[in-house]
Amino acid sequence: MLFVDCLREVESKRVHDPFDETMKKNGRCVLVQGPIIVGAGPSGLAVAACLKERGVPSVIVERANCIASLWKSKAYDRLHLHLPKKFCELPLMPFPAKFPTYPTKEHFVDYLDAYVSKFGLEPQFNQTVESAAYDHTLGSWRVKTMGLEEISYLSRWLVVATGENSEAVVPAIEGMNDFEGPVLHTSSYKNGEEFSGKNVLVVGCGNSGMEICLDLCNNNAQPSIVVRDKLHILPREVLGRSTFGLSMWLLKLFPIHIVDRILLFISWFILGDTSRIGIGRPNLGPLQLKSTSGKTPVLDVGTLAKIKAGDIKVRPGVKCLTCHTVEFTDGTAEEYDAIIMATGYKSNVPSWLKDNEMFSADDGLPRRPFPNGWKGEYGLYAVGFTKRGLLGSSMDARRIAQDIEQLWKAEVKHLLPSIGHQCNHLNLIQVLNISMFPLAAPKRCIHPPVLESLSCDSCT
Ligand SMILES: Cc1cc2nc3c(=O)[nH]c(=O)nc-3n(C[C@H](O)[C@H](O)[C@H](O)COP(=O)(O)OP(=O)(O)OC[C@H]3O[C@@H](n4cnc5c(N)ncnc54)[C@H](O)[C@@H]3O)c2cc1C
């Protein structure tokens, strides 16, 4: 049975049962034409724009009160895109030529605001998706959101765009509650001003941890960075060309292990032997490591020079904390005024998506490896979970839009002959989210015409 047929059946039952207690209890139910997209970050916006370009409507629901909340409210002040802009633009709209090669956070946010305006996207803000499950009877996804009101969306397609970074990860450390200084995650760090003159421990040595250490240095703090495991640090640029761009180019010519060797040689030449400052390199090369484990190499923006100059200390893993002291796994201990947890983020998908097939319950990422993780069963899609940043999001977004467009067109074709009451205002391409329940105001234009007997406000 088709989605609309089921809705017709369900609806006709409801028409005769206007005091349906279940609906009253469960709040408003909204039938979504086209897919429902969860998350108004760059990935969700990219899918919506690609769909719109193809004439397919969608509804975006977002838990925050703005688009791109990660960039607008959880990023530190000095953040720039880590990769050159040409690798970070979303589909259908390049960055303005006047933007620098590595746009600032503000540039990127301006670009996203312009993107939303260009495609006329209108996410539904302050709506946190609490659960989404496939209803086999209706042949649709039932997505429940919490916000000012509880809404149940029904959609034939569900696009998960909540990102790899939707929840901050803060590992439990013995004695954490005893530590008397501030302990904050990087998502709450803005700049180093408030840490001026202080001893600060940064736990975690990814791109954010490294850059925050540099920021602390520049604000006259004395930072130390915890480097527990081996890691690859590469120069951000080689002879004025981005290392990332160079790698992409080399990969067209050589196998990955040869490219890795070239990158390691260049890094050694430019940065020196990082093991001398306590940062050993993994056995696997940077690109092989990225493709097998998803671990991103750090692109150095000046932190390494500060470490070499002794302005930033490298420390081993943390064993435990007391009021002001941090004890390390090598038995040494040091006093700190504050701790910044640069311990990353994780996906929150397992907490709300009732699906055991497409996403792993362990890490909340699609089970199928890149480039096949974007599509699941029953109209379920994932965008932005490739561990390839915005470039991966753009690739996913284009594929998803293309796929849904085909299904959408097939569905629309099926629908058109069944339209009984076809008013001039009925435009299947334009219909977006039409509240169907409760049916307190029957004289509303309800599309698709599952309720053909009801007329459109504009017609009456
Ligand atoms: C500090 C930092 C720097 C980065 N720099 C780069 C870079 O230079 N280049 C690059 O390519 N990538 C970079 N990345 C990776 C970056 O996260 C992504 O490229 C980009 O933000 C991913 O977009 P997204 O839409 O997939 O996820 P997000 O930007 O995380 O957006 C997901 C959205 O979903 C919403 N959401 C989550 N759960 C729910 C829910 N249950 N209900 C409703 N809404 C929900 C969130 O509020 C959020 O707005 C960086 C990441 C960080 C943390």
The ligand as a Gaussian input file, in Angstrom:
#p B3LYP/6-31G(d) Opt

LIG

0 1
 C       35.938000      23.102000      15.529000
 C       35.567000      22.438000      14.231000
 C       36.151000      22.858000      13.047000
 C       35.833000      22.242000      11.829000
 N       36.417000      22.674000      10.687000
 C       36.102000      22.071000       9.506000
 C       36.679000      22.503000       8.273000
 O       37.493000      23.394000       8.237000
 N       36.322000      21.872000       7.130000
 C       35.420000      20.864000       7.137000
 O       35.137000      20.322000       6.072000
 N       34.860000      20.427000       8.287000
 C       35.178000      20.996000       9.465000
 N       34.623000      20.554000      10.631000
 C       33.718000      19.440000      10.633000
 C       32.342000      20.073000      10.724000
 O       31.683000      19.595000      11.852000
 C       31.527000      19.816000       9.574000
 O       32.184000      19.915000       8.376000
 C       30.172000      20.521000       9.540000
 O       29.797000      21.352000      10.604000
 C       29.264000      19.340000       9.524000
 O       27.998000      19.801000       9.286000
 P       26.762000      18.903000       9.695000
 O       25.584000      19.652000       9.222000
 O       26.967000      17.520000       9.225000
 O       26.807000      18.833000      11.278000
 P       26.603000      20.013000      12.316000
 O       27.240000      21.258000      11.862000
 O       27.015000      19.461000      13.629000
 O       25.015000      20.240000      12.283000
 C       24.103000      19.297000      12.811000
 C       22.863000      20.021000      13.286000
 O       21.934000      19.056000      13.767000
 C       21.305000      19.573000      14.926000
 N       20.814000      18.452000      15.730000
 C       21.529000      17.511000      16.373000
 N       20.714000      16.643000      16.998000
 C       19.446000      17.030000      16.742000
 C       18.171000      16.529000      17.113000
 N       18.032000      15.441000      17.873000
 N       17.073000      17.187000      16.672000
 C       17.176000      18.290000      15.877000
 N       18.372000      18.804000      15.504000
 C       19.507000      18.180000      15.923000
 C       22.394000      20.359000      15.609000
 O       21.877000      21.321000      16.504000
 C       23.138000      20.972000      14.436000
 O       22.661000      22.257000      14.117000
 C       34.917000      21.173000      11.835000
 C       34.325000      20.761000      13.048000
 C       34.642000      21.395000      14.234000
 C       34.003000      20.916000      15.528000

